[in-house]
Amino acid sequence: MAVNGKAQAESYKKVKTILVTQPKPERSPYYDLEQKYSLQIDWRPFIHVEPVLAKDFRKQRVYPDKYPAIIFTSRNAVDHFFRLCEEMRIKMSPETKYFCLSENIANYLQKFIIYRKRKVFAGKKKIEDLASYLKKHKNEKFLLPCSNLGAKEVTSYLEENGYNFQDAMMYETVASDLSDLSDVTYDVLVFFSPLDITSLYENFPDFKQNETRIAVFGNSTVQAVKERGLTANIQAPVPEAPSMPMALEKYLQSSNKDN
């Protein structure tokens, strides 16, 4: 990816172009920023999800219908669990219990099963939210569908509390091909996960920050930026800017103050 040639000297140089490393949403506060500050904001996911094929999944020797309890950490996990069941012609028992990290994931399950409150348990966001439900089913054997990245917080919790579980890789999160951006320059790059940074360097091994400002969301992303020797110019969430659009606007108020 091309960057401006000078060393980064002017920390508040005017911003004209921003690349957000996510899919383009229908509605977003970013659009208000684009209009208010006369910006060009482009959208491009740096990572994407690919399925683990049934023939490769079989090598794990994990049989979903042998597990009376399933733990879902995301809608991706739900999608690929039932995709593999269909490809492998597996029918899950109507008595299967589903433990979902959030209400959003639990509601999404209705695409695939007849929703029964007594069989679907939802937390607010974290595995700890499901503690009381999990305890009631302590003797069950749990299956945890996950990606190649695993689900570290969930597996740690299950191990520490002595649950009988098996994780199973059903999909992969991989770097997207960004070769068409090789000659494109942006004033600000917006990253949301360490994987975005990994993808940046897989696509552009010689990337240098120079005058490009980098906006990051979350402590783990900040750490990934620092490990590459880059500078995080814009950070969220912070007390004065709990969201990325708010953090960007705070920066733009200084960088584009002549607007």
N, C-alpha and C positions, 0 to 999 in steps of 0.2 A: 504494500500500500504506500502510495506516495505521501510525503509530508513536506511542509515548507522547509526551505533550506537553512534559514538562520537558526542559531541557538535560541532556546526559549528565554527571552529576556523580558518582554513585556507581558507580565502575568495577566493583564486585563486588555489585551489587544482585542479589537472588535470582532465579534462572532457573526459570521454570515451563513455558515453551513454546519449542520449537525447530522451525524449518523447514529441512529438508535438501533442497537443490536437485538431487536425484537421484531415479531411480525407486526404489520401495520394494523392498528385497531380501527373500528368504525368511528368511535368517538374517543377523544382524549384531550386532556389539558394541554398537550403538546401543540395541538392545532391553534389554541389561543396564543401560545407563545410565538408560533410561526407568524401569525398575523400581526401581533402587537409589536414584534421586534424586526419585522421584515426578513424572516429567516427562510432558508431552504432546509427542511428537515426530511431526511430520507430514512427508510426503515429496511433493515436487512438482518434476519436471524443469522447469528454466527454458528449456531449449533442446531441440530435437528435429531429427531428420533427415528431409528430404523428397527424393524421387527427382527426378532430371532426366529428363523424359519423352523417349522415343525421338525424337519429332519435333523437340525442341529440341536433343538431343544431335547429331543429324545436321548441324545448322548448324556444328558445330565441325569437320566434315569429317575426323574421326578414325575409322579403320576398324580395330577391334580385331584382326581376323584377319590383318592385315598386319604384326603385330608378333610376332616369335618369342619374346619375353621380356616378362613382366609383373611389375611390382613392386607388392606389396600391403603397405599400411601399417596396415590395420585390417580387422576382420571386416565393417564397413560397406562398405569398398572392394570386398571379395570379393562381398558380396551384390549390390551395384549393378552391378558389372561383369558378372556372369552374368545378372542381370535384363535388362540392356540387350542382351546377346547374344541372349537368348531373344526379346525384343520385336522385335529387328531380324533375327531368323532367321539369326544368325551362328553357325557351328560352328567352334570353336577346334580347331586341329590337335592330335592326341594327342602331338605332339612339342614343343608349347609348353612353355617353361621358366617356372617361377613362383618368384619371389624374395620371401620373406615376412620381415617384420621380426622375427617371433617364432615360436616353436614352436606357440603357441596358434593363430595365424593359419594356419600350415601345416596343422595338424590339421583346422581348420575347412574347408579346401579339399576335404576328402574328401566333403563334401555335394554337390560339383559335378563332380569329376573322379575318374578312376581314379588313385589315389595311387601315384606311382612315385618312389622315393627319388632316382633319377638326374635327375628333372625338377623336383623341388621342393626348394628350398634355404631353410633357416630360420636366422635370427639369434637373438640373445637379447633384443634390444630396439631397437637402433639400426641405422641403415643401415651404419655402420662395421663391424658384426658380419658383414656379408655381403661384405666387401672381397675376400677370397680367391676366393669364388665368382664375383663380378662380374668380377674380373680374367681369369678363365678364359674368360669369354664377352664380352670387351671389344668384339668386333666386332659384337655383336648390336644390334638396334634395340629399345630398351626402351619400354614403355608404362607410365605411372604413373597409375592411376585415383585421383582425389582429390575433395575437396569444394570448395565455393566458397572455403574458407579456404586451399586449396593444401596443400602438404607441404614447407614451407620448408627444413627441415634436409636432407631427402632431395634436393630439387632442387639445393640448394647443393652438396652432396657430388657429385652426378652432374656438375654443371657444372665444378666444380673439378678433377675427375679425367677430364674429356674424354669422357664417355659420350654416345652418341647416344640421346636419349630425347625422349619427348613426354608432357606431362601432359595429362590429360583430365578435366574436371569431370563427374562422374556422379551426384553427390548434393549436397545443400545442408544446411548446419547453420543453422537459423533460430531466432529467438526464439519461444517458445510464448506463447499467449494466456493471460494471468494475471488477466484482468479480474475474475474471481470472488473474487480475494484483496484487492480494493480496500478493503474495510472490515475486514480481518483484521490483528491485531497479533501479532507474535511477539517474544519477548525476545531470541532469537538467530536470525540467518540464517546458514546455512552455504553457502559458495560454493566451487566447485572449478575454475573457469576464468574467464578474462576475459570470455568470452561470456555467462556467467551475469550478470555485472555489466552488460553491454550490454543484455541482456534486461530486467533490473530497470528500467533507465531508459527503455527503449522502451515498457514497460508503464506505468511510473509516473514520468513526466518530473520531477515535483515531489518526488520522494522525499527525505526528510530523515532522517538517522540518529537524532538525538535520543538516547533511552535504549536504542535497539536495539543489542545487541552483534553484531558481525560477525566470523564465523569464516571463515578463508580457507586454502585448500590450494595451496601452490606459489608461487614467487617472482613469476611472471607475473600471478597473481591478486592478490597483494599490491600489485603496481604498478598494476593496473587500479583497485583500491580507492582508492589514494592519489591517482590522477589525477582521481578524482571528488570529492576532498576528504573522503573518508570515513576512519574510523579502524578498523584491523584489530585487534580486541581479543584475538582468539584465532588463533594461527598454527600451521600444520603444513606440512611436516615440520620439526621442530627436534630437536636431540639428545635432549632429555628427553621428546619426544612425536613419534615418527616417523609416527604416524597421526592422523587427525582425531578418532576416538573418544578416543584417549589425550589429545590436546590439550584436548578438551572436558571430560574428567574432571578434568584438572589445574585447569581454571578452576572447575568445579563444586565442587571441594573447598574453594574459598574462598568462592564466591558462595552455596553452599547448605550451609554448614558446620553449620547448626543442625539439618539433617535427621538 
